[in-house]
Amino acid sequence: METGALGEYMDVAQITLYAFWIFFAGLIFYLRREDRREGYPLEHEPGQAERNPGVIWIPPPKVFRLADGTERLAPMEGDTDAGRPLNARPTELWHGAPLEPIGDPMKAEAGPGAYALRDDVPDMTFHNTPKIVPLRVATDFSVVEDDPNPIGMQVIAADGRIAGTCVDVWIDRGEAMIRYLEAETKGGRRVLIPMTLARVGSLFGGALDMIVGDAFGIDGKIKVQTLTAAQFEDVPTIANPDQVTRLEEDKICAYFAGGQMYATPERSEPIV
């Protein structure tokens, strides 16, 4: 065969196109397997059979080595959530219908109040110390002087009643920011309030707050619209008073998230 005669015997453009199709199909197959490393095998609605995508679609386990020296497999061997009761039922018979909590929706751990079973250990800094701790432990941190200090302020719940008093501030030593406010409730319990759901001290600052703050009764107080005063008594607590674990964080945040929808009957109803 003379030099350059390959094109006379083979359709190079067509072979290149077929090669691209084969490569692209292989790429899609690889990506579809890799995206099944988390959350598989799937499950249908309660009472229906487990959905099995087939062995060919599930990738072999890959080992991930974490900073603390532990290892995790993905896909996981076994389901950490297996056996957990689902305290909710479908509102309709059709597949994919919304779930309605059974019993007290604030304690059903369903819908916005659901959480994952994370490791019951605290997040750690690069120096191997708990990352999220109160100021009584992180003594080298403090509240900025120009900002209102929430410690000592009353916590006002969604129903306008006093839920408790802020006794400390929990900071994230890795991010240098406030994560939680620690409050002592009327019943004497110590609970953590996610900082993102609390409005501390004032609304706008300056002279405008003197007017608006007095009118709404929030100046010098912490306003939390997520829960009623009585519901603060059921906020999940922590085992160690000076540190919070990942699982405890998820439980606390899930409880407050559930309050966004279930704290009062009106919140779970349609707006229109």
C-alpha positions as MATLAB code, in Angstrom:
seq = 'METGALGEYMDVAQITLYAFWIFFAGLIFYLRREDRREGYPLEHEPGQAERNPGVIWIPPPKVFRLADGTERLAPMEGDTDAGRPLNARPTELWHGAPLEPIGDPMKAEAGPGAYALRDDVPDMTFHNTPKIVPLRVATDFSVVEDDPNPIGMQVIAADGRIAGTCVDVWIDRGEAMIRYLEAETKGGRRVLIPMTLARVGSLFGGALDMIVGDAFGIDGKIKVQTLTAAQFEDVPTIANPDQVTRLEEDKICAYFAGGQMYATPERSEPIV';
ca = [
       0.000    0.000    0.000;
       1.432    3.341   -1.014;
       2.011    6.054    1.567;
      -1.150    8.081    2.166;
      -3.374    5.449    0.564;
      -5.167    4.522    3.815;
      -7.996    6.889    2.983;
      -8.550    5.098   -0.309;
      -9.371    1.808    1.438;
     -11.030    3.006    4.724;
     -13.488    5.764    5.577;
     -11.324    7.476    8.216;
     -13.992   10.045    9.077;
     -16.569    7.345    9.752;
     -14.132    5.305   11.874;
     -13.307    8.434   13.883;
     -17.014    9.062   14.439;
     -17.588    5.473   15.615;
     -14.585    5.733   17.936;
     -16.030    8.909   19.436;
     -19.412    7.220   19.949;
     -17.765    4.282   21.725;
     -15.711    6.634   23.919;
     -18.746    8.762   24.756;
     -20.863    5.703   25.634;
     -18.079    4.447   27.888;
     -17.837    7.871   29.556;
     -21.583    7.923   30.276;
     -21.411    4.386   31.667;
     -18.465    5.359   33.920;
     -20.168    8.512   35.220;
     -23.480    6.737   35.863;
     -21.651    4.112   37.928;
     -19.644    6.687   39.869;
     -22.718    8.718   40.841;
     -24.039    5.596   42.587;
     -21.369    5.668   45.268;
     -23.717    7.467   47.666;
     -27.337    6.656   48.444;
     -27.617    3.273   46.737;
     -29.388    0.925   46.592;
     -32.496    3.070   46.421;
     -35.785    2.281   48.102;
     -39.327    2.839   46.946;
     -42.070    4.253   49.118;
     -42.736    2.377   52.405;
     -44.140   -1.077   51.828;
     -42.738   -1.466   48.333;
     -39.811   -3.584   47.266;
     -36.274   -2.276   47.225;
     -35.117   -0.955   43.883;
     -32.075   -2.894   42.693;
     -30.270   -1.236   39.775;
     -28.263   -4.384   39.098;
     -24.692   -5.362   39.878;
     -23.314   -3.926   36.652;
     -24.512   -0.429   37.573;
     -22.991   -0.414   41.079;
     -19.242    0.364   41.135;
     -16.830   -1.628   43.298;
     -16.194   -0.033   46.718;
     -13.582    2.699   46.842;
     -11.657    3.441   50.045;
     -11.552    7.055   51.246;
      -8.993    7.815   53.960;
     -10.145   10.646   56.236;
      -8.011   13.182   58.067;
      -8.511   11.433   61.413;
      -7.071    8.198   60.059;
     -10.362    6.357   59.642;
     -11.502    4.859   56.371;
     -14.842    4.936   54.607;
     -16.086    2.742   51.793;
     -18.277    4.059   49.009;
     -20.628    2.442   48.231;
     -21.070    1.540   51.890;
     -21.439   -2.041   53.013;
     -24.825   -2.036   54.686;
     -27.144    0.867   55.409;
     -26.673    2.843   58.622;
     -30.303    3.960   58.426;
     -31.647    0.430   58.036;
     -34.283   -0.404   60.599;
     -35.103    3.183   61.506;
     -38.878    3.572   61.811;
     -40.486    6.017   59.411;
     -42.885    8.083   61.493;
     -44.788    9.321   58.461;
     -47.338    8.111   55.930;
     -48.174    9.181   52.360;
     -50.969   11.718   52.109;
     -52.249   10.092   48.896;
     -52.127    6.661   47.266;
     -50.154    7.711   44.197;
     -46.411    7.090   44.039;
     -44.307    9.983   45.325;
     -47.081   11.571   47.374;
     -45.924   13.907   50.193;
     -45.357   12.291   53.583;
     -47.379   13.365   56.592;
     -45.819   12.915   60.073;
     -47.464   10.484   62.476;
     -48.133   11.811   65.961;
     -46.323   14.932   67.133;
     -44.730   16.304   63.913;
     -41.985   18.008   65.923;
     -40.806   14.603   67.188;
     -41.542   12.519   64.098;
     -38.083   13.121   62.564;
     -39.701   13.299   59.137;
     -39.944   15.891   56.400;
     -37.945   19.020   57.264;
     -37.189   17.436   60.644;
     -35.378   14.428   59.165;
     -31.668   13.873   59.731;
     -28.942   11.410   58.831;
     -27.179    9.133   61.308;
     -23.786   10.809   61.185;
     -20.884    9.720   63.384;
     -21.441   10.556   67.035;
     -18.074   12.322   67.297;
     -17.230   16.037   67.190;
     -15.753   17.773   64.171;
     -12.060   18.373   64.791;
      -9.651   21.148   63.821;
      -6.311   20.533   62.129;
      -4.813   20.629   65.629;
      -7.038   17.682   66.634;
      -9.220   19.689   69.019;
     -13.031   19.986   68.891;
     -13.947   22.600   66.321;
     -17.258   23.877   67.737;
     -17.017   24.806   71.417;
     -18.419   27.470   73.780;
     -16.505   30.617   74.652;
     -15.886   29.203   78.132;
     -13.627   26.673   76.397;
     -12.293   28.839   73.539;
     -11.028   31.575   75.844;
      -8.934   33.129   73.071;
     -12.147   34.117   71.216;
     -14.616   36.861   72.097;
     -17.620   38.717   70.669;
     -16.693   41.805   68.663;
     -17.108   44.915   70.815;
     -19.210   46.712   68.196;
     -21.698   43.829   68.010;
     -24.369   43.113   70.637;
     -23.234   40.427   73.073;
     -26.050   37.854   73.285;
     -24.912   36.443   76.641;
     -27.471   37.425   79.274;
     -30.198   38.299   76.752;
     -33.647   36.758   76.974;
     -34.720   34.402   74.172;
     -38.131   35.310   72.754;
     -39.927   32.473   70.965;
     -42.341   32.592   68.027;
     -45.351   32.946   70.338;
     -43.826   36.041   71.944;
     -43.110   34.280   75.230;
     -39.741   34.066   76.961;
     -38.158   30.690   76.193;
     -35.031   31.170   78.275;
     -31.826   33.152   78.629;
     -28.633   32.994   76.585;
     -25.760   31.795   78.773;
     -22.956   31.297   76.252;
     -21.898   31.499   72.615;
     -20.558   28.528   70.652;
     -17.982   29.357   68.005;
     -16.434   27.466   65.114;
     -12.704   27.661   65.720;
     -12.013   26.592   62.135;
     -14.122   29.333   60.547;
     -13.928   31.946   63.355;
     -17.693   32.444   63.427;
     -20.612   31.890   65.796;
     -22.458   28.605   65.176;
     -24.832   28.315   68.136;
     -26.207   30.232   71.066;
     -26.521   28.281   74.297;
     -29.679   29.049   76.233;
     -31.040   27.919   79.551;
     -34.761   27.294   79.239;
     -37.468   27.978   81.793;
     -37.307   24.297   82.697;
     -33.593   24.505   83.458;
     -32.374   22.673   80.342;
     -29.339   23.820   78.343;
     -30.055   23.844   74.598;
     -28.228   25.041   71.497;
     -29.878   27.453   69.050;
     -28.488   27.625   65.489;
     -27.128   31.143   65.050;
     -28.622   31.428   61.562;
     -32.126   31.223   63.077;
     -31.593   33.825   65.788;
     -31.906   37.602   65.529;
     -29.770   39.113   68.245;
     -30.290   42.435   69.964;
     -31.541   44.677   67.215;
     -32.829   44.887   63.678;
     -31.178   47.803   61.945;
     -28.767   49.516   64.348;
     -28.618   53.156   65.284;
     -31.555   55.476   65.975;
     -33.957   53.404   63.869;
     -33.608   50.532   66.306;
     -34.652   52.733   69.194;
     -37.998   53.155   67.456;
     -38.513   49.783   65.793;
     -36.880   47.775   68.590;
     -39.098   49.311   71.257;
     -42.194   48.926   69.082;
     -41.639   45.206   68.542;
     -39.998   44.506   71.881;
     -36.848   42.906   70.477;
     -34.155   45.408   71.374;
     -31.735   43.753   73.786;
     -33.322   40.340   73.225;
     -32.834   37.301   71.002;
     -35.751   36.588   68.693;
     -36.219   32.996   67.463;
     -39.234   32.578   65.195;
     -38.727   28.854   64.608;
     -40.141   27.403   67.847;
     -42.674   28.258   70.505;
     -41.499   28.683   74.100;
     -42.833   25.258   75.101;
     -41.059   23.543   72.213;
     -37.688   24.785   73.446;
     -38.009   22.250   76.256;
     -37.775   19.422   73.706;
     -34.716   20.594   71.759;
     -32.265   17.648   71.568;
     -29.501   18.011   74.131;
     -25.794   17.183   73.986;
     -23.945   14.555   76.004;
     -20.850   16.649   76.690;
     -21.578   20.203   77.913;
     -18.421   21.540   76.241;
     -18.601   19.936   72.785;
     -21.159   18.868   70.208;
     -20.962   15.835   67.924;
     -21.930   15.635   64.274;
     -24.971   13.500   65.087;
     -26.074   15.904   67.829;
     -25.711   18.832   65.428;
     -27.918   17.113   62.867;
     -30.561   16.330   65.489;
     -30.608   19.914   66.789;
     -30.723   21.509   63.350;
     -33.390   19.037   62.193;
     -35.583   19.881   65.188;
     -35.380   23.596   64.431;
     -35.941   22.925   60.723;
     -39.064   20.939   61.615;
     -40.295   23.944   63.584;
     -40.215   26.026   60.422;
     -43.111   23.899   59.161;
     -44.645   22.187   62.192;
     -44.238   24.555   65.156;
     -47.819   25.729   64.702;
     -50.653   24.115   62.692;
     -50.879   27.174   60.449;
     -47.345   26.717   59.149;
     -48.081   23.369   57.511;
     -51.111   24.686   55.644;
     -50.999   26.140   52.114;
     -50.388   29.887   51.880;
     -53.294   30.298   49.468;
];
